[in-house]
Amino acid sequence: MTADGCHGDACITCGDIAVEVTVLRLLPDSLAIVDNGAGAEEEVSVALVSAEAGDTILVHASEAIAVVRRAGAEEVDAR
């Protein structure tokens, strides 16, 4: 990850992709600190999902759009 928040060919905040990240801790105002998998922490909104610390979430444009895995559980059934 570079200093401008980009990793690889796309930015987590402006790319056309969603990235799986792990929730490290929840903050006030529906925000969370996540591990982006590249050794860096980022702040994202979790206003659209019900996430908890340890969950793996899918993030697009700094907004969590789905919970992929609950902490200590298998993949979440999105149906």
mmJSON file of the N, C-alpha and C atoms, coordinates in Angstrom:
{"data_MODEL":{"atom_site":{
"group_PDB":["ATOM","ATOM","ATOM","ATOM","ATOM","ATOM","ATOM","ATOM","ATOM","ATOM","ATOM","ATOM","ATOM","ATOM","ATOM","ATOM","ATOM","ATOM","ATOM","ATOM","ATOM","ATOM","ATOM","ATOM","ATOM","ATOM","ATOM","ATOM","ATOM","ATOM","ATOM","ATOM","ATOM","ATOM","ATOM","ATOM","ATOM","ATOM","ATOM","ATOM","ATOM","ATOM","ATOM","ATOM","ATOM","ATOM","ATOM","ATOM","ATOM","ATOM","ATOM","ATOM","ATOM","ATOM","ATOM","ATOM","ATOM","ATOM","ATOM","ATOM","ATOM","ATOM","ATOM","ATOM","ATOM","ATOM","ATOM","ATOM","ATOM","ATOM","ATOM","ATOM","ATOM","ATOM","ATOM","ATOM","ATOM","ATOM","ATOM","ATOM","ATOM","ATOM","ATOM","ATOM","ATOM","ATOM","ATOM","ATOM","ATOM","ATOM","ATOM","ATOM","ATOM","ATOM","ATOM","ATOM","ATOM","ATOM","ATOM","ATOM","ATOM","ATOM","ATOM","ATOM","ATOM","ATOM","ATOM","ATOM","ATOM","ATOM","ATOM","ATOM","ATOM","ATOM","ATOM","ATOM","ATOM","ATOM","ATOM","ATOM","ATOM","ATOM","ATOM","ATOM","ATOM","ATOM","ATOM","ATOM","ATOM","ATOM","ATOM","ATOM","ATOM","ATOM","ATOM","ATOM","ATOM","ATOM","ATOM","ATOM","ATOM","ATOM","ATOM","ATOM","ATOM","ATOM","ATOM","ATOM","ATOM","ATOM","ATOM","ATOM","ATOM","ATOM","ATOM","ATOM","ATOM","ATOM","ATOM","ATOM","ATOM","ATOM","ATOM","ATOM","ATOM","ATOM","ATOM","ATOM","ATOM","ATOM","ATOM","ATOM","ATOM","ATOM","ATOM","ATOM","ATOM","ATOM","ATOM","ATOM","ATOM","ATOM","ATOM","ATOM","ATOM","ATOM","ATOM","ATOM","ATOM","ATOM","ATOM","ATOM","ATOM","ATOM","ATOM","ATOM","ATOM","ATOM","ATOM","ATOM","ATOM","ATOM","ATOM","ATOM","ATOM","ATOM","ATOM","ATOM","ATOM","ATOM","ATOM","ATOM","ATOM","ATOM","ATOM","ATOM","ATOM","ATOM","ATOM","ATOM","ATOM","ATOM","ATOM","ATOM","ATOM","ATOM","ATOM","ATOM","ATOM","ATOM","ATOM","ATOM","ATOM","ATOM","ATOM","ATOM","ATOM"],
"id":[1,2,3,4,5,6,7,8,9,10,11,12,13,14,15,16,17,18,19,20,21,22,23,24,25,26,27,28,29,30,31,32,33,34,35,36,37,38,39,40,41,42,43,44,45,46,47,48,49,50,51,52,53,54,55,56,57,58,59,60,61,62,63,64,65,66,67,68,69,70,71,72,73,74,75,76,77,78,79,80,81,82,83,84,85,86,87,88,89,90,91,92,93,94,95,96,97,98,99,100,101,102,103,104,105,106,107,108,109,110,111,112,113,114,115,116,117,118,119,120,121,122,123,124,125,126,127,128,129,130,131,132,133,134,135,136,137,138,139,140,141,142,143,144,145,146,147,148,149,150,151,152,153,154,155,156,157,158,159,160,161,162,163,164,165,166,167,168,169,170,171,172,173,174,175,176,177,178,179,180,181,182,183,184,185,186,187,188,189,190,191,192,193,194,195,196,197,198,199,200,201,202,203,204,205,206,207,208,209,210,211,212,213,214,215,216,217,218,219,220,221,222,223,224,225,226,227,228,229,230,231,232,233,234,235,236,237],
"type_symbol":["N","C","C","N","C","C","N","C","C","N","C","C","N","C","C","N","C","C","N","C","C","N","C","C","N","C","C","N","C","C","N","C","C","N","C","C","N","C","C","N","C","C","N","C","C","N","C","C","N","C","C","N","C","C","N","C","C","N","C","C","N","C","C","N","C","C","N","C","C","N","C","C","N","C","C","N","C","C","N","C","C","N","C","C","N","C","C","N","C","C","N","C","C","N","C","C","N","C","C","N","C","C","N","C","C","N","C","C","N","C","C","N","C","C","N","C","C","N","C","C","N","C","C","N","C","C","N","C","C","N","C","C","N","C","C","N","C","C","N","C","C","N","C","C","N","C","C","N","C","C","N","C","C","N","C","C","N","C","C","N","C","C","N","C","C","N","C","C","N","C","C","N","C","C","N","C","C","N","C","C","N","C","C","N","C","C","N","C","C","N","C","C","N","C","C","N","C","C","N","C","C","N","C","C","N","C","C","N","C","C","N","C","C","N","C","C","N","C","C","N","C","C","N","C","C","N","C","C","N","C","C","N","C","C","N","C","C"],
"label_atom_id":["N","CA","C","N","CA","C","N","CA","C","N","CA","C","N","CA","C","N","CA","C","N","CA","C","N","CA","C","N","CA","C","N","CA","C","N","CA","C","N","CA","C","N","CA","C","N","CA","C","N","CA","C","N","CA","C","N","CA","C","N","CA","C","N","CA","C","N","CA","C","N","CA","C","N","CA","C","N","CA","C","N","CA","C","N","CA","C","N","CA","C","N","CA","C","N","CA","C","N","CA","C","N","CA","C","N","CA","C","N","CA","C","N","CA","C","N","CA","C","N","CA","C","N","CA","C","N","CA","C","N","CA","C","N","CA","C","N","CA","C","N","CA","C","N","CA","C","N","CA","C","N","CA","C","N","CA","C","N","CA","C","N","CA","C","N","CA","C","N","CA","C","N","CA","C","N","CA","C","N","CA","C","N","CA","C","N","CA","C","N","CA","C","N","CA","C","N","CA","C","N","CA","C","N","CA","C","N","CA","C","N","CA","C","N","CA","C","N","CA","C","N","CA","C","N","CA","C","N","CA","C","N","CA","C","N","CA","C","N","CA","C","N","CA","C","N","CA","C","N","CA","C","N","CA","C","N","CA","C","N","CA","C","N","CA","C","N","CA","C","N","CA","C","N","CA","C"],
"label_alt_id":[null,null,null,null,null,null,null,null,null,null,null,null,null,null,null,null,null,null,null,null,null,null,null,null,null,null,null,null,null,null,null,null,null,null,null,null,null,null,null,null,null,null,null,null,null,null,null,null,null,null,null,null,null,null,null,null,null,null,null,null,null,null,null,null,null,null,null,null,null,null,null,null,null,null,null,null,null,null,null,null,null,null,null,null,null,null,null,null,null,null,null,null,null,null,null,null,null,null,null,null,null,null,null,null,null,null,null,null,null,null,null,null,null,null,null,null,null,null,null,null,null,null,null,null,null,null,null,null,null,null,null,null,null,null,null,null,null,null,null,null,null,null,null,null,null,null,null,null,null,null,null,null,null,null,null,null,null,null,null,null,null,null,null,null,null,null,null,null,null,null,null,null,null,null,null,null,null,null,null,null,null,null,null,null,null,null,null,null,null,null,null,null,null,null,null,null,null,null,null,null,null,null,null,null,null,null,null,null,null,null,null,null,null,null,null,null,null,null,null,null,null,null,null,null,null,null,null,null,null,null,null,null,null,null,null,null,null],
"label_comp_id":["MET","MET","MET","THR","THR","THR","ALA","ALA","ALA","ASP","ASP","ASP","GLY","GLY","GLY","CYS","CYS","CYS","HIS","HIS","HIS","GLY","GLY","GLY","ASP","ASP","ASP","ALA","ALA","ALA","CYS","CYS","CYS","ILE","ILE","ILE","THR","THR","THR","CYS","CYS","CYS","GLY","GLY","GLY","ASP","ASP","ASP","ILE","ILE","ILE","ALA","ALA","ALA","VAL","VAL","VAL","GLU","GLU","GLU","VAL","VAL","VAL","THR","THR","THR","VAL","VAL","VAL","LEU","LEU","LEU","ARG","ARG","ARG","LEU","LEU","LEU","LEU","LEU","LEU","PRO","PRO","PRO","ASP","ASP","ASP","SER","SER","SER","LEU","LEU","LEU","ALA","ALA","ALA","ILE","ILE","ILE","VAL","VAL","VAL","ASP","ASP","ASP","ASN","ASN","ASN","GLY","GLY","GLY","ALA","ALA","ALA","GLY","GLY","GLY","ALA","ALA","ALA","GLU","GLU","GLU","GLU","GLU","GLU","GLU","GLU","GLU","VAL","VAL","VAL","SER","SER","SER","VAL","VAL","VAL","ALA","ALA","ALA","LEU","LEU","LEU","VAL","VAL","VAL","SER","SER","SER","ALA","ALA","ALA","GLU","GLU","GLU","ALA","ALA","ALA","GLY","GLY","GLY","ASP","ASP","ASP","THR","THR","THR","ILE","ILE","ILE","LEU","LEU","LEU","VAL","VAL","VAL","HIS","HIS","HIS","ALA","ALA","ALA","SER","SER","SER","GLU","GLU","GLU","ALA","ALA","ALA","ILE","ILE","ILE","ALA","ALA","ALA","VAL","VAL","VAL","VAL","VAL","VAL","ARG","ARG","ARG","ARG","ARG","ARG","ALA","ALA","ALA","GLY","GLY","GLY","ALA","ALA","ALA","GLU","GLU","GLU","GLU","GLU","GLU","VAL","VAL","VAL","ASP","ASP","ASP","ALA","ALA","ALA","ARG","ARG","ARG"],
"label_asym_id":["A","A","A","A","A","A","A","A","A","A","A","A","A","A","A","A","A","A","A","A","A","A","A","A","A","A","A","A","A","A","A","A","A","A","A","A","A","A","A","A","A","A","A","A","A","A","A","A","A","A","A","A","A","A","A","A","A","A","A","A","A","A","A","A","A","A","A","A","A","A","A","A","A","A","A","A","A","A","A","A","A","A","A","A","A","A","A","A","A","A","A","A","A","A","A","A","A","A","A","A","A","A","A","A","A","A","A","A","A","A","A","A","A","A","A","A","A","A","A","A","A","A","A","A","A","A","A","A","A","A","A","A","A","A","A","A","A","A","A","A","A","A","A","A","A","A","A","A","A","A","A","A","A","A","A","A","A","A","A","A","A","A","A","A","A","A","A","A","A","A","A","A","A","A","A","A","A","A","A","A","A","A","A","A","A","A","A","A","A","A","A","A","A","A","A","A","A","A","A","A","A","A","A","A","A","A","A","A","A","A","A","A","A","A","A","A","A","A","A","A","A","A","A","A","A","A","A","A","A","A","A","A","A","A","A","A","A"],
"label_entity_id":["1","1","1","1","1","1","1","1","1","1","1","1","1","1","1","1","1","1","1","1","1","1","1","1","1","1","1","1","1","1","1","1","1","1","1","1","1","1","1","1","1","1","1","1","1","1","1","1","1","1","1","1","1","1","1","1","1","1","1","1","1","1","1","1","1","1","1","1","1","1","1","1","1","1","1","1","1","1","1","1","1","1","1","1","1","1","1","1","1","1","1","1","1","1","1","1","1","1","1","1","1","1","1","1","1","1","1","1","1","1","1","1","1","1","1","1","1","1","1","1","1","1","1","1","1","1","1","1","1","1","1","1","1","1","1","1","1","1","1","1","1","1","1","1","1","1","1","1","1","1","1","1","1","1","1","1","1","1","1","1","1","1","1","1","1","1","1","1","1","1","1","1","1","1","1","1","1","1","1","1","1","1","1","1","1","1","1","1","1","1","1","1","1","1","1","1","1","1","1","1","1","1","1","1","1","1","1","1","1","1","1","1","1","1","1","1","1","1","1","1","1","1","1","1","1","1","1","1","1","1","1","1","1","1","1","1","1"],
"label_seq_id":[1,1,1,2,2,2,3,3,3,4,4,4,5,5,5,6,6,6,7,7,7,8,8,8,9,9,9,10,10,10,11,11,11,12,12,12,13,13,13,14,14,14,15,15,15,16,16,16,17,17,17,18,18,18,19,19,19,20,20,20,21,21,21,22,22,22,23,23,23,24,24,24,25,25,25,26,26,26,27,27,27,28,28,28,29,29,29,30,30,30,31,31,31,32,32,32,33,33,33,34,34,34,35,35,35,36,36,36,37,37,37,38,38,38,39,39,39,40,40,40,41,41,41,42,42,42,43,43,43,44,44,44,45,45,45,46,46,46,47,47,47,48,48,48,49,49,49,50,50,50,51,51,51,52,52,52,53,53,53,54,54,54,55,55,55,56,56,56,57,57,57,58,58,58,59,59,59,60,60,60,61,61,61,62,62,62,63,63,63,64,64,64,65,65,65,66,66,66,67,67,67,68,68,68,69,69,69,70,70,70,71,71,71,72,72,72,73,73,73,74,74,74,75,75,75,76,76,76,77,77,77,78,78,78,79,79,79],
"pdbx_PDB_ins_code":[null,null,null,null,null,null,null,null,null,null,null,null,null,null,null,null,null,null,null,null,null,null,null,null,null,null,null,null,null,null,null,null,null,null,null,null,null,null,null,null,null,null,null,null,null,null,null,null,null,null,null,null,null,null,null,null,null,null,null,null,null,null,null,null,null,null,null,null,null,null,null,null,null,null,null,null,null,null,null,null,null,null,null,null,null,null,null,null,null,null,null,null,null,null,null,null,null,null,null,null,null,null,null,null,null,null,null,null,null,null,null,null,null,null,null,null,null,null,null,null,null,null,null,null,null,null,null,null,null,null,null,null,null,null,null,null,null,null,null,null,null,null,null,null,null,null,null,null,null,null,null,null,null,null,null,null,null,null,null,null,null,null,null,null,null,null,null,null,null,null,null,null,null,null,null,null,null,null,null,null,null,null,null,null,null,null,null,null,null,null,null,null,null,null,null,null,null,null,null,null,null,null,null,null,null,null,null,null,null,null,null,null,null,null,null,null,null,null,null,null,null,null,null,null,null,null,null,null,null,null,null,null,null,null,null,null,null],
"Cartn_x":[0.839,0.0,0.876,0.513,1.275,0.682,1.362,0.928,-0.427,-0.819,-2.087,-3.272,-3.064,-4.147,-4.376,-3.538,-3.718,-2.884,-3.386,-2.599,-2.879,-1.805,-1.963,-2.404,-3.349,-3.821,-5.037,-5.542,-6.761,-6.689,-7.414,-7.511,-8.715,-8.604,-9.745,-10.859,-10.506,-11.51,-12.05,-11.414,-11.913,-11.916,-11.452,-11.42,-12.798,-12.902,-14.15,-14.254,-13.536,-13.532,-13.886,-14.289,-14.502,-13.426,-12.997,-11.898,-12.352,-11.89,-12.15,-11.152,-11.654,-10.82,-11.338,-10.528,-10.928,-11.146,-12.287,-12.604,-11.745,-10.961,-10.133,-10.887,-11.554,-12.342,-13.383,-14.475,-15.539,-15.308,-15.682,-15.573,-16.973,-17.119,-18.418,-18.814,-20.068,-20.594,-20.517,-20.72,-20.763,-19.477,-18.348,-17.047,-16.304,-15.307,-14.489,-13.069,-12.134,-10.745,-10.588,-10.052,-9.903,-8.454,-8.108,-6.813,-7.044,-6.32,-6.55,-5.812,-5.14,-4.444,-3.062,-2.715,-1.396,-0.558,-0.994,-0.243,-0.566,-1.628,-2.01,-3.441,-3.726,-5.07,-5.737,-7.053,-7.829,-9.143,-9.704,-11.003,-12.054,-13.129,-14.209,-15.542,-16.578,-17.932,-18.536,-19.21,-19.941,-21.435,-21.886,-23.272,-24.277,-23.872,-24.801,-24.814,-23.917,-23.83,-23.797,-24.044,-23.953,-22.659,-21.571,-20.252,-19.756,-18.901,-18.271,-16.781,-16.01,-14.569,-14.313,-13.391,-13.051,-13.763,-14.845,-15.578,-14.764,-14.971,-14.408,-15.528,-15.256,-16.28,-15.775,-16.699,-16.388,-16.558,-15.497,-15.503,-15.314,-16.143,-16.016,-16.141,-15.195,-15.207,-15.327,-14.573,-14.544,-15.874,-16.758,-18.056,-18.188,-18.434,-18.683,-20.015,-20.0,-21.222,-21.743,-20.949,-21.398,-20.477,-21.04,-20.241,-19.999,-18.729,-18.37,-18.249,-17.622,-17.43,-17.548,-18.257,-18.329,-17.102,-16.686,-15.532,-15.752,-14.82,-14.886,-15.915,-16.461,-17.494,-17.1,-17.898,-17.718,-18.277,-18.252,-18.792,-20.258,-20.689,-22.069,-22.872,-24.056,-24.943,-25.626,-25.308,-25.811,-27.188,-27.808,-29.138,-30.21],
"Cartn_y":[-1.178,0.0,1.23,2.212,3.447,4.473,5.578,6.611,7.206,7.16,7.76,6.815,5.639,4.712,3.687,3.676,2.738,1.493,0.37,-0.848,-1.532,-1.973,-2.584,-1.563,-1.961,-1.084,-0.252,-0.374,0.349,0.84,1.899,2.442,1.834,1.599,1.09,2.143,3.418,4.471,4.933,4.556,5.065,4.03,2.823,1.8,1.229,0.494,-0.133,-1.533,-1.783,-3.101,-2.983,-4.104,-4.17,-5.082,-4.798,-5.545,-6.145,-7.369,-7.986,-7.446,-6.997,-6.497,-7.071,-7.003,-7.51,-6.357,-6.367,-5.323,-5.532,-4.519,-4.571,-4.035,-2.889,-2.316,-1.36,-1.244,-0.324,1.023,2.078,3.45,4.049,5.191,5.871,6.285,6.63,7.151,6.147,4.865,3.804,3.692,3.893,3.751,2.572,2.085,0.985,1.141,0.626,0.517,-0.91,-1.05,-2.366,-2.614,-3.892,-4.325,-4.622,-3.921,-4.07,-5.257,-6.04,-7.213,-6.923,-5.654,-5.246,-4.668,-4.918,-4.446,-3.034,-2.466,-1.108,-1.096,-0.132,0.057,1.215,1.081,2.138,2.316,3.504,3.779,3.677,2.913,2.754,2.919,3.174,3.245,1.845,1.518,0.256,0.534,1.683,2.095,1.181,0.531,-0.288,-1.76,-2.16,-3.567,-3.678,-4.86,-5.125,-5.887,-5.159,-5.769,-5.656,-6.619,-6.623,-6.864,-6.575,-6.82,-8.284,-8.508,-9.858,-10.295,-9.609,-9.948,-9.577,-10.319,-9.957,-9.298,-8.083,-7.338,-6.994,-6.732,-6.309,-4.798,-4.084,-2.616,-2.077,-1.103,-0.38,1.106,1.882,3.339,3.704,2.999,3.225,2.947,2.193,1.836,0.321,-0.246,-1.686,-1.978,-2.953,-3.268,-4.674,-5.487,-6.83,-7.412,-8.303,-9.093,-10.429,-10.784,-12.015,-13.171,-12.923,-13.942,-13.294,-13.945,-13.496,-14.008,-13.301,-13.726,-15.145,-16.038,-17.417,-18.276,-17.806,-18.565,-18.783,-19.556,-19.777,-18.583,-18.669,-17.584,-17.348,-16.099,-15.71,-15.983,-16.564,-16.81,-15.499,-14.956,-13.637,-13.697,-14.859,-14.955,-14.343],
"Cartn_z":[0.0,0.0,0.0,-0.773,-0.829,0.122,0.277,1.218,0.851,-0.424,-0.834,-0.651,-0.054,0.207,-0.877,-1.892,-2.998,-2.786,-3.254,-3.283,-4.601,-5.243,-6.559,-7.577,-8.405,-9.473,-9.096,-7.861,-7.503,-6.065,-5.781,-4.423,-3.721,-2.416,-1.66,-1.627,-1.755,-1.67,-3.012,-4.123,-5.399,-6.52,-6.251,-7.286,-7.548,-8.613,-8.989,-8.405,-7.362,-6.746,-5.273,-4.713,-3.271,-2.709,-1.484,-0.882,0.443,0.714,2.016,3.032,4.173,5.259,6.571,7.611,8.924,9.876,10.555,11.527,12.766,13.115,14.319,15.525,15.347,16.442,15.873,16.601,16.22,16.88,16.164,16.653,16.727,17.385,17.372,15.947,15.777,14.51,13.371,13.671,12.655,11.848,12.508,11.86,12.478,11.748,12.25,11.747,12.518,12.075,11.573,10.356,9.744,9.362,9.273,8.741,7.273,6.413,4.972,4.362,5.178,4.677,4.14,4.045,3.558,4.695,5.926,7.081,7.518,6.984,7.359,7.889,8.735,9.258,8.53,8.316,7.671,8.416,8.307,8.887,7.796,8.065,7.098,7.799,7.029,7.568,7.598,8.693,8.799,9.006,8.533,8.73,8.031,6.951,6.174,6.579,7.477,7.88,9.397,9.892,11.318,11.567,11.736,11.881,13.314,13.683,14.991,14.818,15.844,15.8,15.464,14.537,14.103,12.843,12.479,11.25,10.022,8.95,7.649,6.864,6.371,5.639,4.247,3.366,2.007,1.958,1.531,1.538,0.126,-0.234,-1.498,-1.184,-1.65,-1.45,0.03,0.877,2.331,3.025,2.378,2.944,2.965,4.14,4.229,3.549,2.632,1.897,2.205,2.899,3.259,4.323,5.13,6.057,5.369,5.172,4.471,5.454,6.595,7.629,8.995,9.868,11.267,11.997,13.015,13.819,14.307,13.993,14.444,13.737,12.624,11.912,10.455,9.779,8.35,7.584,6.256,5.436,5.746,5.626,5.869,4.608,4.749,3.614,3.266,2.085,1.683,1.038,0.992,0.347,1.147],
"occupancy":[1.0,1.0,1.0,1.0,1.0,1.0,1.0,1.0,1.0,1.0,1.0,1.0,1.0,1.0,1.0,1.0,1.0,1.0,1.0,1.0,1.0,1.0,1.0,1.0,1.0,1.0,1.0,1.0,1.0,1.0,1.0,1.0,1.0,1.0,1.0,1.0,1.0,1.0,1.0,1.0,1.0,1.0,1.0,1.0,1.0,1.0,1.0,1.0,1.0,1.0,1.0,1.0,1.0,1.0,1.0,1.0,1.0,1.0,1.0,1.0,1.0,1.0,1.0,1.0,1.0,1.0,1.0,1.0,1.0,1.0,1.0,1.0,1.0,1.0,1.0,1.0,1.0,1.0,1.0,1.0,1.0,1.0,1.0,1.0,1.0,1.0,1.0,1.0,1.0,1.0,1.0,1.0,1.0,1.0,1.0,1.0,1.0,1.0,1.0,1.0,1.0,1.0,1.0,1.0,1.0,1.0,1.0,1.0,1.0,1.0,1.0,1.0,1.0,1.0,1.0,1.0,1.0,1.0,1.0,1.0,1.0,1.0,1.0,1.0,1.0,1.0,1.0,1.0,1.0,1.0,1.0,1.0,1.0,1.0,1.0,1.0,1.0,1.0,1.0,1.0,1.0,1.0,1.0,1.0,1.0,1.0,1.0,1.0,1.0,1.0,1.0,1.0,1.0,1.0,1.0,1.0,1.0,1.0,1.0,1.0,1.0,1.0,1.0,1.0,1.0,1.0,1.0,1.0,1.0,1.0,1.0,1.0,1.0,1.0,1.0,1.0,1.0,1.0,1.0,1.0,1.0,1.0,1.0,1.0,1.0,1.0,1.0,1.0,1.0,1.0,1.0,1.0,1.0,1.0,1.0,1.0,1.0,1.0,1.0,1.0,1.0,1.0,1.0,1.0,1.0,1.0,1.0,1.0,1.0,1.0,1.0,1.0,1.0,1.0,1.0,1.0,1.0,1.0,1.0,1.0,1.0,1.0,1.0,1.0,1.0,1.0,1.0,1.0,1.0,1.0,1.0,1.0,1.0,1.0,1.0,1.0,1.0],
"B_iso_or_equiv":[0.0,0.0,0.0,0.0,0.0,0.0,0.0,0.0,0.0,0.0,0.0,0.0,0.0,0.0,0.0,0.0,0.0,0.0,0.0,0.0,0.0,0.0,0.0,0.0,0.0,0.0,0.0,0.0,0.0,0.0,0.0,0.0,0.0,0.0,0.0,0.0,0.0,0.0,0.0,0.0,0.0,0.0,0.0,0.0,0.0,0.0,0.0,0.0,0.0,0.0,0.0,0.0,0.0,0.0,0.0,0.0,0.0,0.0,0.0,0.0,0.0,0.0,0.0,0.0,0.0,0.0,0.0,0.0,0.0,0.0,0.0,0.0,0.0,0.0,0.0,0.0,0.0,0.0,0.0,0.0,0.0,0.0,0.0,0.0,0.0,0.0,0.0,0.0,0.0,0.0,0.0,0.0,0.0,0.0,0.0,0.0,0.0,0.0,0.0,0.0,0.0,0.0,0.0,0.0,0.0,0.0,0.0,0.0,0.0,0.0,0.0,0.0,0.0,0.0,0.0,0.0,0.0,0.0,0.0,0.0,0.0,0.0,0.0,0.0,0.0,0.0,0.0,0.0,0.0,0.0,0.0,0.0,0.0,0.0,0.0,0.0,0.0,0.0,0.0,0.0,0.0,0.0,0.0,0.0,0.0,0.0,0.0,0.0,0.0,0.0,0.0,0.0,0.0,0.0,0.0,0.0,0.0,0.0,0.0,0.0,0.0,0.0,0.0,0.0,0.0,0.0,0.0,0.0,0.0,0.0,0.0,0.0,0.0,0.0,0.0,0.0,0.0,0.0,0.0,0.0,0.0,0.0,0.0,0.0,0.0,0.0,0.0,0.0,0.0,0.0,0.0,0.0,0.0,0.0,0.0,0.0,0.0,0.0,0.0,0.0,0.0,0.0,0.0,0.0,0.0,0.0,0.0,0.0,0.0,0.0,0.0,0.0,0.0,0.0,0.0,0.0,0.0,0.0,0.0,0.0,0.0,0.0,0.0,0.0,0.0,0.0,0.0,0.0,0.0,0.0,0.0,0.0,0.0,0.0,0.0,0.0,0.0],
"pdbx_formal_charge":[null,null,null,null,null,null,null,null,null,null,null,null,null,null,null,null,null,null,null,null,null,null,null,null,null,null,null,null,null,null,null,null,null,null,null,null,null,null,null,null,null,null,null,null,null,null,null,null,null,null,null,null,null,null,null,null,null,null,null,null,null,null,null,null,null,null,null,null,null,null,null,null,null,null,null,null,null,null,null,null,null,null,null,null,null,null,null,null,null,null,null,null,null,null,null,null,null,null,null,null,null,null,null,null,null,null,null,null,null,null,null,null,null,null,null,null,null,null,null,null,null,null,null,null,null,null,null,null,null,null,null,null,null,null,null,null,null,null,null,null,null,null,null,null,null,null,null,null,null,null,null,null,null,null,null,null,null,null,null,null,null,null,null,null,null,null,null,null,null,null,null,null,null,null,null,null,null,null,null,null,null,null,null,null,null,null,null,null,null,null,null,null,null,null,null,null,null,null,null,null,null,null,null,null,null,null,null,null,null,null,null,null,null,null,null,null,null,null,null,null,null,null,null,null,null,null,null,null,null,null,null,null,null,null,null,null,null],
"auth_seq_id":[1,1,1,2,2,2,3,3,3,4,4,4,5,5,5,6,6,6,7,7,7,8,8,8,9,9,9,10,10,10,11,11,11,12,12,12,13,13,13,14,14,14,15,15,15,16,16,16,17,17,17,18,18,18,19,19,19,20,20,20,21,21,21,22,22,22,23,23,23,24,24,24,25,25,25,26,26,26,27,27,27,28,28,28,29,29,29,30,30,30,31,31,31,32,32,32,33,33,33,34,34,34,35,35,35,36,36,36,37,37,37,38,38,38,39,39,39,40,40,40,41,41,41,42,42,42,43,43,43,44,44,44,45,45,45,46,46,46,47,47,47,48,48,48,49,49,49,50,50,50,51,51,51,52,52,52,53,53,53,54,54,54,55,55,55,56,56,56,57,57,57,58,58,58,59,59,59,60,60,60,61,61,61,62,62,62,63,63,63,64,64,64,65,65,65,66,66,66,67,67,67,68,68,68,69,69,69,70,70,70,71,71,71,72,72,72,73,73,73,74,74,74,75,75,75,76,76,76,77,77,77,78,78,78,79,79,79],
"auth_comp_id":["MET","MET","MET","THR","THR","THR","ALA","ALA","ALA","ASP","ASP","ASP","GLY","GLY","GLY","CYS","CYS","CYS","HIS","HIS","HIS","GLY","GLY","GLY","ASP","ASP","ASP","ALA","ALA","ALA","CYS","CYS","CYS","ILE","ILE","ILE","THR","THR","THR","CYS","CYS","CYS","GLY","GLY","GLY","ASP","ASP","ASP","ILE","ILE","ILE","ALA","ALA","ALA","VAL","VAL","VAL","GLU","GLU","GLU","VAL","VAL","VAL","THR","THR","THR","VAL","VAL","VAL","LEU","LEU","LEU","ARG","ARG","ARG","LEU","LEU","LEU","LEU","LEU","LEU","PRO","PRO","PRO","ASP","ASP","ASP","SER","SER","SER","LEU","LEU","LEU","ALA","ALA","ALA","ILE","ILE","ILE","VAL","VAL","VAL","ASP","ASP","ASP","ASN","ASN","ASN","GLY","GLY","GLY","ALA","ALA","ALA","GLY","GLY","GLY","ALA","ALA","ALA","GLU","GLU","GLU","GLU","GLU","GLU","GLU","GLU","GLU","VAL","VAL","VAL","SER","SER","SER","VAL","VAL","VAL","ALA","ALA","ALA","LEU","LEU","LEU","VAL","VAL","VAL","SER","SER","SER","ALA","ALA","ALA","GLU","GLU","GLU","ALA","ALA","ALA","GLY","GLY","GLY","ASP","ASP","ASP","THR","THR","THR","ILE","ILE","ILE","LEU","LEU","LEU","VAL","VAL","VAL","HIS","HIS","HIS","ALA","ALA","ALA","SER","SER","SER","GLU","GLU","GLU","ALA","ALA","ALA","ILE","ILE","ILE","ALA","ALA","ALA","VAL","VAL","VAL","VAL","VAL","VAL","ARG","ARG","ARG","ARG","ARG","ARG","ALA","ALA","ALA","GLY","GLY","GLY","ALA","ALA","ALA","GLU","GLU","GLU","GLU","GLU","GLU","VAL","VAL","VAL","ASP","ASP","ASP","ALA","ALA","ALA","ARG","ARG","ARG"],
"auth_asym_id":["A","A","A","A","A","A","A","A","A","A","A","A","A","A","A","A","A","A","A","A","A","A","A","A","A","A","A","A","A","A","A","A","A","A","A","A","A","A","A","A","A","A","A","A","A","A","A","A","A","A","A","A","A","A","A","A","A","A","A","A","A","A","A","A","A","A","A","A","A","A","A","A","A","A","A","A","A","A","A","A","A","A","A","A","A","A","A","A","A","A","A","A","A","A","A","A","A","A","A","A","A","A","A","A","A","A","A","A","A","A","A","A","A","A","A","A","A","A","A","A","A","A","A","A","A","A","A","A","A","A","A","A","A","A","A","A","A","A","A","A","A","A","A","A","A","A","A","A","A","A","A","A","A","A","A","A","A","A","A","A","A","A","A","A","A","A","A","A","A","A","A","A","A","A","A","A","A","A","A","A","A","A","A","A","A","A","A","A","A","A","A","A","A","A","A","A","A","A","A","A","A","A","A","A","A","A","A","A","A","A","A","A","A","A","A","A","A","A","A","A","A","A","A","A","A","A","A","A","A","A","A","A","A","A","A","A","A"],
"auth_atom_id":["N","CA","C","N","CA","C","N","CA","C","N","CA","C","N","CA","C","N","CA","C","N","CA","C","N","CA","C","N","CA","C","N","CA","C","N","CA","C","N","CA","C","N","CA","C","N","CA","C","N","CA","C","N","CA","C","N","CA","C","N","CA","C","N","CA","C","N","CA","C","N","CA","C","N","CA","C","N","CA","C","N","CA","C","N","CA","C","N","CA","C","N","CA","C","N","CA","C","N","CA","C","N","CA","C","N","CA","C","N","CA","C","N","CA","C","N","CA","C","N","CA","C","N","CA","C","N","CA","C","N","CA","C","N","CA","C","N","CA","C","N","CA","C","N","CA","C","N","CA","C","N","CA","C","N","CA","C","N","CA","C","N","CA","C","N","CA","C","N","CA","C","N","CA","C","N","CA","C","N","CA","C","N","CA","C","N","CA","C","N","CA","C","N","CA","C","N","CA","C","N","CA","C","N","CA","C","N","CA","C","N","CA","C","N","CA","C","N","CA","C","N","CA","C","N","CA","C","N","CA","C","N","CA","C","N","CA","C","N","CA","C","N","CA","C","N","CA","C","N","CA","C","N","CA","C","N","CA","C","N","CA","C","N","CA","C","N","CA","C","N","CA","C","N","CA","C"],
"pdbx_PDB_model_num":[1,1,1,1,1,1,1,1,1,1,1,1,1,1,1,1,1,1,1,1,1,1,1,1,1,1,1,1,1,1,1,1,1,1,1,1,1,1,1,1,1,1,1,1,1,1,1,1,1,1,1,1,1,1,1,1,1,1,1,1,1,1,1,1,1,1,1,1,1,1,1,1,1,1,1,1,1,1,1,1,1,1,1,1,1,1,1,1,1,1,1,1,1,1,1,1,1,1,1,1,1,1,1,1,1,1,1,1,1,1,1,1,1,1,1,1,1,1,1,1,1,1,1,1,1,1,1,1,1,1,1,1,1,1,1,1,1,1,1,1,1,1,1,1,1,1,1,1,1,1,1,1,1,1,1,1,1,1,1,1,1,1,1,1,1,1,1,1,1,1,1,1,1,1,1,1,1,1,1,1,1,1,1,1,1,1,1,1,1,1,1,1,1,1,1,1,1,1,1,1,1,1,1,1,1,1,1,1,1,1,1,1,1,1,1,1,1,1,1,1,1,1,1,1,1,1,1,1,1,1,1,1,1,1,1,1,1]
}}}
